[in-house]
Amino acid sequence: MSTILGMLTAFLLVAGAIWLGGSPWAFINLQGVMIVVLGTFAVTAISFRFQEMMTLPVNIWTLLRHGQRDPSEEAIKIMKIAVEARKHNDILLLERLLPKLKDTPFLMKAIQLVVDATEPEEIEQILRREASTASSRHMRSVDFLRRAGDVAPAMGLIGTLIGLVRMLGNLDNPAQIGPAMAVALLTTFYGALMAHLFFIPLAAKTEHCTDEEALVNNLYAMGATSIRRKENPRRLEMLLNTVLPPAQRITFFK
């Protein structure tokens, strides 16, 4: 919600300033849209494969919608599972927990590996590899957004140069100077708007979510490995706190 509200507020502030300043239609220019908006996506697409381009929107949306989890809360969740597993010493108990973990597929897979009696070392290797793959996939989304954030102002500058060339070529025709100047200024405006109100903030948010997801997945991997080894949950709490930031460390056992 912070992403949606932040972007919506920023665009509404710009739109409000335009509306209060006069006719908003003066800020709409088809040539500028073609050069900046379509040009940005076309140039950005050069740096990525077509299959990546098709999956990027879904990856970004999924990460922003489901990837933001409080590491402290997830650590507490893992501790509760570990305590129950040690208390009852029953694999069937963990198996009954699996349907309740559908909203956290990574944790569900980790517990499934424990239920399947996979060796602890193998559990750790599988989960680390999967977490690394997920982080790499999300970082491609960050790379795309950053690339688009770099390209948008450059396309705006290209549009400005086109407008200036047209204006200088028609100095003897005053009727053509205004439209040419509009293209020159609006393309710069569109490029700055796309870069600083959309692509760059979204890239920063996606990167933050990627780092947070990597931390949570690391907690899941540590928890599953500890449960499989039947270690004391107090030791697991200590291990989890070694990777949690100081402000997010947990105190499960009073």
Stockholm file with secondary structure:
# STOCKHOLM 1.0

chainA/1-254         MSTILGMLTAFLLVAGAIWLGGSPWAFINLQGVMIVVLGTFAVTAISFRFQEMMTLPVNIWTLLRHGQRDPSEEAIKIMKIAVEARKHNDILLLERLLPKLKDTPFLMKAIQLVVDATEPEEIEQILRREASTASSRHMRSVDFLRRAGDVAPAMGLIGTLIGLVRMLGNLDNPAQIGPAMAVALLTTFYGALMAHLFFIPLAAKTEHCTDEEALVNNLYAMGATSIRRKENPRRLEMLLNTVLPPAQRITFFK
#=GR chainA/1-254 SS CHHHHHHHHHHHHHHHHHHHHSCGGGGCCHHHHIIIIIHHHHHHHHTSCHHHHHHHHHHHHHHHHHSCCCHHHHHHHHHHHHHHHHHHCCHHHHHHHGGGGTTCHHHHHHHHHHHTTCCHHHHHHHHHHHHHHHHHHHHHHHHHHHHHHHHHHHHHHHHHHHHHHHHHTTTTCHHHHHHHHHHHHHHHHHHHHHIIIIIHHHHHHHHHHHHHHHHHHHHHHHHHHHHHTTCCHHHHHHHHHHHSCGGGCCCCCC
#=GC SS_cons         CHHHHHHHHHHHHHHHHHHHHSCGGGGCCHHHHIIIIIHHHHHHHHTSCHHHHHHHHHHHHHHHHHSCCCHHHHHHHHHHHHHHHHHHCCHHHHHHHGGGGTTCHHHHHHHHHHHTTCCHHHHHHHHHHHHHHHHHHHHHHHHHHHHHHHHHHHHHHHHHHHHHHHHHTTTTCHHHHHHHHHHHHHHHHHHHHHIIIIIHHHHHHHHHHHHHHHHHHHHHHHHHHHHHTTCCHHHHHHHHHHHSCGGGCCCCCC
//
